[in-house]
Amino acid sequence: MVQADGTGLVSRAGVALLREMTINTGLGTGWSETLLDTYDGIPTHLPGRVLALAHLATLRDQDKLPEDVRVLLRKAAVLGDEFDLDLLAAMDDDHGPEPDYDAVLERAETGLATGILDDGTTEGTLRFTHALMHEAVYAEISTPRRTLWHRKAAATLERLQPHNVQALARHHLQAPSARTATSAIRYTRMAADQATARFAYHEAVRLRTAALTVADRFGGTLRDRLTIVGELLQAHAFLSDKPAMRALRAESLAPLAELADPALTAQVVISLDPGNPVLAERRVAPEQAVHLRRVVDLLAQNLSRLTDEDSELRALLLTKLAIELYGHPDDRERDRGRAAAAQAEAIAQRIDLSAGTRAEVLIAAHTQAYATPGGLARRTRLAAELVALAQEHELVVSERLGLLWQLYAAEQRGDLTGAEHALSNLDSQVRRLPHPASAARVQWHRAMLLDLANAPDEDVTKAYQAGAQALEAAGVQRADLLLMTVRWCRAYRTGRAAELLPDYADRYPAWPASPQLFAPTLALAGDLDRAREILPAALPAFPDATYELDIALVGLTAIRTDDKHIAEMAYQALLPSADEILGPGACVLVPARQVLAELADYLDAR
């Protein structure tokens, strides 16, 4: 098979055959001539039938080769589109226990001469000249023989290249068995670790899922299965895939309770939003309340199994309990979360903890520093501590989270210079260490900074739309829901929030058209009776990152519905945040002082 000029794909004989076949199928010669004219392979826009004909041309040319060459090419196809000659020789043991390198090279050279093979990208390797060529040869192998050769490839790799875990995982997964299941799971988990290290998060999810499938198929232990589930949860967390995380967490709670293993529980119970706990899960997904209660109960049960002595495991479980209770509107549960975070901090002061656990202690403390006097100053300090710790110990996820916190804090202070600096730092980290959700958040906060700076309306609108679409593409949240809150805050500043009533009426009471926003919309639209009816449902406010925004909205509604009691409560609750901007990072409303002034005027008049 002689290569076509400029293509390196199909021989002239193969194209001649393809030309003949296209004429016979009524496609004409145009498509086959394209093969000769196209640089570096068949164009991706060619019809599927023509691609199939290219496969047939490859197979017809193979028919002209000696059988031993065809067998060698099939074994090479099992190894991949690019393969190591030493591995191929070791697999080719049909002629005796010792590889006949000369015979392998002679047959490989035949593949080179015919144009089916080409030099590989590294010394000692060859490759198929095109992916279609590899697929055509691989497809010719019977399923039983393919399985046998994948197992042989895995065994050969374990002997010659035991550190090539990507290839080992691939071959084991192509041909798993009860005998090799343990090895398949081990190498697949190792390959997933490598994928995560190079930020190939989708690949890590695929590999973790495959490992779980092998464990289920061949009867892995419950403990082993839960270990893999914990790793898969972490992989989904990198992609902000909350639906997948919710499903995995839900199915793991009963077996975790059965095993009653605090260390395994700490490994598997991962926050649904470890990369950015801002809006509480209870706010955006109230249907998850029962599940969250089960998680809290499980963590509490495991803590009760430990002694009262300080330990890393106790500190870690306490941090997880605090994080799961983040944003709970019930005062008792909120106090419980704060107590758990405080206990974890106390342990960290008394004993040495690993850097990873110390980071979790800071994260837990940060989640409990909302809806409390002096909270912003405390969150600013915790963010700086987390960034310093993470940079010292190369904790990529924790560093990213700390940088994001610093950005939120600067926005809430109305510090544009500080916010620009924090955003630049976050952007730099995301460019060095890619993370889709964080890259999308960079876009979102660029829009927020334009909003804070009172940039032209058209520029702000376009920036928010781009940021919301990026967040949706990254799996963080639907763009239309994110933009609802932004539109409301911007409309309020221009006196047009009442115009949004139809949109909010259609979605109420689901977030973001929750009582906190729907009640003031009704009041501004003049429907005071219904606003009065809904206002009590806005309390108590969720003690999460938008607590002050909620309190301000409740206060503004109370003014218009003449509810002095709620207005007084809102004034007192908002007073510690007098120097802050209300809204970031959900939106930009107004300075807290503006709302406090309205509340004070109303209360004085009463």
N, C-alpha and C positions, 0 to 999 in steps of 0.2 A: 504494500500500500504506500504510494508516493504522496507526500504532503502536497496539498494545493498551495500555490504561491500566496503568501501573505496570510493564510488562515491557520495553519498548524492544526487543522481539525480533521478533514476528510480527504482521502486520497483522490487523485483525478479519476481513478477507476470507480471510486465510491460515488463521486459526483456524477460520473457518466451513468452509473446505475440509477442514481437518484433522478437524473434527468429523464431516463427511460421510464422509471416508475411514475413520475409526476405526469408524464404525458399519458400513460395508461390510466391514471386516476382522474384525468381531466383537469389537473391543476395548471398544465402548461409548463414551459421550461423556465419561466421567469424566476420562480422560487429557487430552483436548483442552481441557476446561474448566480444568484445572490450569494450562495455558499462560496463561490470562487472569488467574489468581489469583496466579501466582508472581512475586516481585519479582526483577528483574535476571536473567531468562533461564530456560531450561528446567532443572528440577531434574536433578541428575546421577543420581538413582535411577530415572529413567524408563526403561522397556524400550527395547532397541535398535531395535525396529521403530517405536516412536513417534518416536524421534530421526530415523530415516530418513524418516518421514512429514513431520516438520518441514522436512527438506531439500526434499522434494517440494513442500511448500507454498510455500517460497521460490522454487523454480524455476518453479512455476505462475504466481506473481505476476510473475516476470521476463518471462514470455511476453507479458504485457500491455504491456511497455515497448517504446519504439522501438528498432530494432536498433542505432543508434549509441550509445544509452545502455547497452545490454547489453554492447557491445564495450568501452566505457569501464570498466564495472564489472569485466569480466574482467581488463583490464589492471591495474586497481587491485588486484584480488585477487592478481595475480602480485607486486605490490610488497609485499603483506603485509596483515595485518588492520588496520593503521594506516599511512597513506601520506602523502607530501608532495605537495601539489598541483602544485608546480613540476616535480617528477619525472614525475608523471602527464602533465602537459601536454607535456613534452619527449618522452615515449614515444609520445604520440598524434600521430604525424607522417604519418598516412594522408592528410591533406588538403594536404600541402606540406612543404617543409623547415623552415619556421618554425611554431612552435606557435600554434594559434588559441586563445588563452587564454579569450576570450569564449565560444567554442563549448564548451570543456572545462568552464568554470564553469556554463554553462547545463545541460549534461548531468549534472554533479555535483549541481546543485541539484535535478534530477529525482530522483536517488538519495536526497537528503535528504528530499524531500517524501514519497517513498513509504515511508520508514522503513528502507530497506536500509542507508543511510549515516547517520552522526551526526558531530557535531563531534569532532575529535581532541583529544588531551590537550595539544598545543602549538599555537601560532598557525601557520596555514598548512597544517594537516593535517586530514584526515578519517579516519574509521575505520568499519568495518563494525559494525553495532549489536550483533553477537554473533559469537562464534567459529564457531557453526554456520552463520551467514549467510555468513561468509567462506569456510568450507569448501564450502558448497553451490555458490557462484559459481565457486570455483577448480576444483572437480571437473568443472564443465561444459566446461572448456577442453580441447581435444584435446591429446594428448601432444606432437605435433610443434609445434603453435602455442605450447604452454606453454614448450617448450625455446627457441623463437625469441624469445619475449618475455622470458624470463629473461636471455638473452644481450643483448638490447637494454637491459634494465634495468641490467645490469652496465656496459655501455658508457656509458649515460647517467650513472650514478653516478660513473664514473671521470672524466667531464668536469665534472660539476656538484658532486659531493660526494666528492672523492677520499679524504677522511679518514674516511668512513663505512665502516670496514673490516668491521664486522659484517654490514651489508647487502651489501657487495661480496662477501664470502665466501659468503654464503647464495646469491646469484644465480649466482655462478660454479660453486658445487657442484651446483646444480640442473641446470646445463647445461654441463658441461665439454666441451672439445674439444681436439684436438691444438694448435690455434692459441692457445687461451686457457689451456692447462694451467699455464704458468709464472705467469700472473697469478692463477689460481685458487689455486695453492700459496702464493704470496706473501701474498695477502690472508687466506687461511685461517690461516696461521701468525701473522700480525699479530692476527687476531681471537682466536686462542688465547692470545696474550700478554695481550691485554686481559682475557680471561676469567680468566686466572690472577691478574691484578692485582686483580680484584674478588672473588677467592676462589671463583670458579665452576669448581671443579676437574673436575667431571664434564663440563662443557661444553668445557673445555680438552682433555680426553682425546678427546671426540667430534671436535673440530676437528682435532687432530693426527692422529687415525686417518684422517679424511677426506682430509687433505693427503697422507698416505702412500698412500692408495688411488689418488688422482689421479696421483701420481708413478709408481706401479706400472703403471697403466693406459696412460699415455701416454709411458712410456719415459724417465723422468728418469735422470740419471746416478747411478752407484753412490754417489758422494760426496754428492750432494744427498739421496739416499735415506737414507744413514746419518746425515746431519745432522738429518733429520726424526725418525729413530728415536731419536736422543739426546734430542730435545725431548719425544717421546712417553714415553720412559722417565722423564724428570723429571716429566711430568704424572701418570704412574701413581704415582710416588714420593709425591706430595702426598696421594694417596689410600691409601697403604700397600698397594697392589695388587701383592704379591710374585709371585703366579703370572704375571701379565701381564709384569712386569719380567723374570722369569726367562726367559720365552719370547723376549722381544725381545733380551735380552742374548745368549742362546744363538745366535740366528740372525745376530747381528751380528759374532760373533768371527771367522769365516772371511773375510768381506769386509774387515774391518778389518786382518787380517793381510795380505791381498792388497794393499791400498792402502799399507800401511806408512807411515802418516802419524801421527806422534806427537801433533800438535795435534788431529786428528780423533778419535783414540783417547781422549785426555783428555776430549773433549767427550761421547763416547758412553758410556764406561765409568762408570756411576753406581752407587754403593753400593746394595745391595738394601734398606737401611734407613737412609737418610741422616738421617732425623728422630729416630732413637733407637737407636743401636748399643749394645745392652745384652747380649742373648743372641746369641752368635755363630751365624752361619748354619750353621756346621759342627755345632753342637749340635742345633739344632731341625730341620735338614734335611740329615742326613748323606748322603742320596742326591745332593746337589749337589756332593759333593767333587770329582768329575771336572771339572765346569763351573768351579768355583772355581780349580782348578789351571790350566785353560786361560786364565782371566782373568789370573791371576798371571803366567803365561808370556808372554802378550801384552803386559802392561805392562812386563815385564823386557826383552822384545825392543825395544820402542819406546824405553825408556831407553837401551839400548845404541846406538841410532841417533843419540843426541845427543852432543855433545862434553861433556867434563867441566866446562866453564865453567858458572858460576852463571847460571841463567835462570829466568824465571817458569814456563816449560813444564816444565823439569826438576823444579822444586819441586812442581808440581801432580801430575806423574806419580808422584813419590815418595810424596806423600800418599795417592794412590789405591792404590799398592802396599801401604802400611802398613795402610790400612783393609781391603783385601781379605784380608790375612793376620791380621786381628784374630781373636783366640780360637783360633789354630792350636795344637793340643796338642803338636806336635813342637817340641822345643827349638830345632832349627836354623832352622825356619821362623819361630818366634816371635822369635828373634834377628834374623832377616832383616827382619821387620816393624819391630822397634824401631830397627834401623839405618836403615831408610828414613825413618822419622819423624824421627830425629835429624838426618839429612842435610838434610831439608826445613827443620827448625828452624834449622840452621846457615846455609842459604841465606837464610832470612828475616832473619837478623841481619846478613848481609853486603850484601844489595842490597834496594832498594825493591820491594815486591810490591803488587799490587792488594789492596784490602780483601777481596775474595772469596777470593783465593788464601791470604791470611794466615789467614782463617777456616778454610780447609781444613787448613792447617798445624797449627792448634790442635786441630782435630778428630782429625787423625791422631795427634798426640801424646797426646791423651786416650785413644784406643783402646789405646795401648801402655802406659798407666799402671796396668794391672791386674796382679795376681799379682806384685807387686814391692814390696819394703820402702818405706814412705813413699808408697805409691801414692795413698792417700786425700788426703793433704795436697797432692800434686801435682795431682790431679784437681780439687780445690777451687780451686787457683790458676788452672788452665787454664779452668775454668768462668767464673770472674770476668773473666778476660781476654777470653774469647769474648763474653760479654754486653756488656762495655764497647765492644769493637770493633764488634759488630753494631749496637748502639744508635747509635753515632757515625755509622755509614755506612748505616743503615737496611737491614740484612741480616736480613730477617724470619725466615727459616728458621734461620739461625745463632743469632739471639737466642733463639728458642724452644728450640733444643737446649741452649744454655748455661743457660737457666733450669731446664730439666729436670735437667741435671747438678747444679745447685746443690741441687735438691730431693733427688736421690739421695744426695748427699754428706751433707746434714743428717740424712737418715734413717739412714744408716750410722753417723753419729756418735751417734745417739740423741738428737739435739738437736731436741726437739719445737717449741720456739719458732722456731728457725731454719727448720725444715721447714714450719711454718705460714706463715712469711713468704715462703719460696720458692714454696710452692704458691699463695699469694695473687698473687704476681707473675706466675706462669705463667698462672693463671686470667684475670688482667686482660689479658694479652697476647692470649690466645686469644679473649677476648670482643671485643677491638678488631680482631683480625686472625684471623677464623675459620679453624679447621683441625680437621676431624673427629677425626683420630687423637689429636691433643693434647688436645682437649676430653674425649675418652674417658679419656686418661691422668690428667687432673685428677680424674675420678671415681674411678679406681682408687687413686690416691694418697690421696684422702680416706679411703678404707677402710683403707689402710695406716697412716695416722696414728691412726685410731681403734684399730687393732690395737696400735700402739706405746704408746698411752696406756692400754691395758688397759680399753677401754670394754666395756660389757655385751656378752655373746656374741651376743645376737640382733641388736644394732645392727651389730656388726662383720660378721656373716654377711650381712645384707641389703645392707650397703654393698659388700662384695666381689662379691656376685652382680650388683648393678647396674653396678659398674665393669667386671666381666668381660663382661657383655652389651653394654655400650657399646663395649668394645674389639673384640668380635667384629663388631658392627654397622659399626664403622669399618674393618674389614678387617685389623686388626692380628693377631689370633690367636683361635682357638676358645675360647669361654668355658669349656667343660668342661675343657680342658687347662690353662688358667690356674688354675682353681680346684683342680685336683689337687694342685699344689704347696702352695697356701695351706692346703688341708685337712690335708695331711701335717704341715706345720710347726705348725699349731695343735693337731693331735692329739698330736704329740710332746710339746708343753708340758703336756698333761693326761694323759700316759701312755697314750694310746689309739692310737698310730700303727700298732700291729700289726693293728688291726681293718681297716685299709685294704689288707691284703695281696691280697684277691681282685681289687680294682680294678687294682692295679699288676701283678699276675700276668697279667691279660688283655691289658695293653698292652705289657709288657716285650718287647723292649728299646727301643721307640720313646720319644722324649721326650714327656712328662716322666717316664715310668717307666723312666728310664735307670739304668744300674748304680749311679750315685751315690745314688739314692733307693731303688731296689729292694733293694739289699744290706742297708741298715740295717733295712728293713721286714721282711725275712726273719729277720734276727738278732733283732729285737724280738719276732717271732712264734715264736721258738724253733727255727727251721730253720737251725741254725748251719752244717751241712755245705754247704747250697746257698749260704748267705751267703759262706762261705769261697771257694767256687768262683767266685762272681760278682765278689767284691771286686777282684781284679786288673784287671778290665775297667773299673773306675771311674778308673783311672789311665792316663796322666797326666790331671790335671784340665784342663778348658778354661780358659785364662787370660782369661776374660771377666768380666762384672760379677758373676757368682755364683761366682767361683773360691773365695772363702773359705768360702761355704756348702758347696760340694762337698767341700773339704778337711775341714771339720768333720764332715760326714756319713761320710766315709771313716774319719776318726779314731774316731768313735763306733762304727762297725762293727768296726774293728780291736780295740777294747776287748772287745767281746762275743765276737769270734771268736779272741781271744788271739793277735793278730798283732803282736808287739812291734815288728818292723821298720817296718811301715806306721804304727803308732801314733807311733813316734818321728819319722818323716817328717812326719806330720800336725801334730804338736806344733811342730816347728821351722818349718814353713810357715805355721802360723796365728799364731805368736808376734808377728810385726810388726803384726798386726791386733787385738791384745789389747783395745784400747779401743773396738772397733766392735761394732755389732749385725750379726748374721749374717742375710742374706736379702734385704734391700731391693735393687731393687724387685720381686723375684719373690714374696717372702713375708717374714714376721717369724718367725725361729726363736728364738734366745736370744742373749744377749750372748756374744761370743767368749770372754770370761774364764771363763764357765761350762764350756764345752767344754774349754778349756785346763786347768781345774782337774781335770776328770774324767780327762783324758789324763795329767796329772802324777801323780795318785793311782795310776793303773794302772801307769805306768812305775816309780814309786817302789816299788810292791809287787812288781814283777818284779826 
